[in-house]
Amino acid sequence: MVMKTVAAGLAGSLLLATAAFAAESTTTTTSTTIKSNTTAASYQGDWRGSKLVGVKVYNNNNENVGSIDDLLLDKSGNVKGVVIGVGGFLGMGEHLVAVSFDQVKFSDQPVQSTTASNAPASGTTSSTTPPASTTTTGAATGTSSSTMSSKNRWYPDHAMINATKDQLKAMPEFKYSE
């Protein structure tokens, strides 16, 4: 009697499993295909947002005033602001400030600094500003570079802002709201 009950239970389970598999196979899956009419070549000269974070920021006197800590986007994806980390040492005591994206200029050329050949024993150096023709505001659109290495990069060499480190530190601190 027990054997008949176990056999009936197994047969019922088998029937239910078969019905479940049949129902599963009759469902239709809809997939959407995203077609791209752009190629990788159409993005040459553009910058990756992930590579902008960490780019050093200099002022007009070629003094390092901080680095880009984050980018602030609006809901449509346009970059509206840049968070710059000013001061601090190894991430401690860094003052975050947010500035409008149009206040930051980007350059593909490295910051040029030359050591004077008749420099005194103290080893002072003088700096020159990068050429204005390689500076862009906002996203790079069709910029060209004279060196092959900077042409193939997906990020600028550095950013520039018209403010001193002290002026940036005096700005209200940017805090992320949760």
C-alpha positions as CSV (number, residue, x, y, z in Angstrom):
1,M,0.0,0.0,0.0
2,V,2.8,2.4,0.8
3,M,4.5,1.6,-2.5
4,K,1.3,2.5,-4.4
5,T,1.1,5.8,-2.6
6,V,4.7,6.7,-3.3
7,A,4.3,5.7,-7.0
8,A,1.1,7.8,-7.3
9,G,3.0,10.8,-5.7
10,L,5.9,10.4,-8.1
11,A,3.5,10.2,-11.1
12,G,1.7,13.3,-10.0
13,S,5.0,15.2,-9.5
14,L,6.1,14.1,-12.9
15,L,2.9,15.4,-14.5
16,L,3.1,18.7,-12.6
17,A,6.8,19.2,-13.6
18,T,5.9,18.4,-17.3
19,A,3.1,21.0,-17.2
20,A,5.5,23.6,-15.6
21,F,8.1,23.0,-18.3
22,A,5.5,23.2,-21.0
23,A,4.2,26.5,-19.7
24,E,7.8,27.8,-19.5
25,S,8.5,27.0,-23.1
26,T,5.4,28.6,-24.4
27,T,6.2,32.0,-23.0
28,T,7.7,34.4,-25.5
29,T,10.7,36.6,-24.9
30,T,10.9,40.0,-26.5
31,S,14.3,41.5,-26.9
32,T,15.1,44.9,-28.2
33,T,18.2,45.5,-30.3
34,I,20.0,48.8,-29.9
35,K,21.4,49.8,-33.2
36,S,24.4,52.0,-33.2
37,N,25.1,54.2,-36.2
38,T,28.4,55.5,-34.8
39,T,31.8,53.9,-34.8
40,A,34.7,54.0,-32.4
41,A,36.4,56.4,-34.8
42,S,33.6,59.0,-34.3
43,Y,34.6,59.3,-30.6
44,Q,38.3,60.0,-31.3
45,G,39.3,63.2,-29.6
46,D,36.6,62.8,-26.9
47,W,37.4,62.3,-23.3
48,R,36.4,59.6,-20.8
49,G,34.8,60.9,-17.7
50,S,36.5,58.3,-15.6
51,K,39.9,59.6,-16.8
52,L,39.0,63.2,-15.9
53,V,38.9,62.3,-12.2
54,G,42.4,62.8,-10.9
55,V,43.6,65.3,-13.5
56,K,45.7,67.9,-11.9
57,V,44.4,71.5,-11.8
58,Y,46.8,74.5,-12.3
59,N,46.2,78.2,-12.0
60,N,47.4,80.8,-14.5
61,N,50.9,80.9,-12.9
62,N,51.3,77.1,-13.4
63,E,51.0,76.4,-9.7
64,N,49.3,73.1,-8.9
65,V,46.1,74.1,-6.9
66,G,44.5,70.6,-6.7
67,S,43.0,67.9,-8.7
68,I,39.6,67.0,-10.1
69,D,37.7,64.8,-7.6
70,D,34.4,64.4,-9.4
71,L,32.1,65.6,-12.2
72,L,28.6,66.9,-11.6
73,L,26.0,66.1,-14.3
74,D,22.5,67.2,-14.8
75,K,19.7,64.7,-15.5
76,S,20.3,64.8,-19.3
77,G,24.0,64.0,-18.9
78,N,25.5,67.4,-19.4
79,V,28.5,68.2,-17.2
80,K,27.5,71.2,-15.1
81,G,30.3,71.3,-12.5
82,V,33.6,70.0,-11.4
83,V,34.5,69.1,-7.8
84,I,38.2,70.0,-7.1
85,G,40.1,68.7,-4.2
86,V,42.3,71.5,-2.8
87,G,45.1,71.0,-0.3
88,G,45.5,68.1,2.0
89,F,48.1,65.4,2.2
90,L,47.4,61.8,1.1
91,G,43.7,62.5,1.2
92,M,43.7,64.0,4.7
93,G,42.5,67.5,5.1
94,E,41.4,68.0,1.5
95,H,39.0,70.8,0.9
96,L,36.4,70.0,-1.8
97,V,35.0,72.9,-3.8
98,A,32.5,72.8,-6.7
99,V,33.1,75.2,-9.7
100,S,31.1,75.6,-12.9
101,F,32.4,73.5,-15.7
102,D,32.9,76.5,-18.0
103,Q,35.4,78.0,-15.5
104,V,37.7,75.1,-16.1
105,K,39.9,74.9,-19.2
106,F,41.6,71.7,-20.3
107,S,44.9,71.3,-22.1
108,D,46.2,68.3,-24.0
109,Q,49.8,69.6,-23.8
110,P,51.9,69.0,-20.7
111,V,52.6,71.9,-18.3
112,Q,55.9,73.2,-19.6
113,S,58.5,74.0,-17.1
114,T,62.1,74.8,-18.0
115,T,65.1,75.0,-15.8
116,A,67.1,78.1,-16.3
117,S,70.6,77.3,-17.6
118,N,72.1,80.0,-15.4
119,A,70.1,79.1,-12.4
120,P,71.6,79.9,-9.0
121,A,72.8,77.2,-6.7
122,S,69.3,76.9,-5.1
123,G,68.0,75.3,-8.3
124,T,65.1,77.7,-9.0
125,T,63.0,77.0,-12.0
126,S,60.8,79.2,-14.1
127,S,57.6,78.0,-15.8
128,T,55.9,79.0,-19.0
129,T,52.3,78.7,-19.7
130,P,51.1,76.2,-22.3
131,P,50.1,77.6,-25.7
132,A,46.6,79.0,-25.7
133,S,45.8,77.1,-29.0
134,T,45.7,73.8,-27.2
135,T,43.3,74.9,-24.5
136,T,39.6,74.0,-24.6
137,T,36.7,74.8,-22.4
138,G,34.4,71.9,-21.6
139,A,34.4,68.8,-23.8
140,A,36.9,68.4,-26.6
141,T,35.3,68.7,-30.0
142,G,37.7,68.2,-32.9
143,T,40.8,69.3,-31.0
144,S,44.1,68.4,-32.5
145,S,47.4,67.8,-30.8
146,S,50.9,68.0,-32.1
147,T,52.2,64.8,-30.4
148,M,51.0,61.3,-31.2
149,S,50.8,60.3,-27.5
150,S,48.4,63.0,-26.5
151,K,46.3,62.5,-29.6
152,N,45.5,58.9,-28.7
153,R,44.7,59.6,-25.0
154,W,41.2,59.7,-23.8
155,Y,41.8,62.4,-21.3
156,P,43.5,65.9,-21.1
157,D,47.0,66.4,-19.6
158,H,45.8,69.0,-17.1
159,A,43.1,71.5,-16.3
160,M,43.4,75.2,-15.6
161,I,41.4,77.6,-13.5
162,N,41.7,81.3,-12.9
163,A,42.1,81.1,-9.1
164,T,44.8,80.6,-6.5
165,K,44.9,77.8,-4.0
166,D,44.0,80.2,-1.3
167,Q,41.0,81.5,-3.2
168,L,39.8,78.0,-3.7
169,K,40.3,77.1,-0.1
170,A,38.2,80.2,0.9
171,M,35.3,78.9,-1.2
172,P,32.5,77.1,0.7
173,E,33.2,73.4,1.0
174,F,31.3,71.1,-1.3
175,K,29.5,68.3,0.6
176,Y,27.8,65.4,-1.0
177,S,24.2,65.1,0.2
178,E,22.8,61.6,0.6
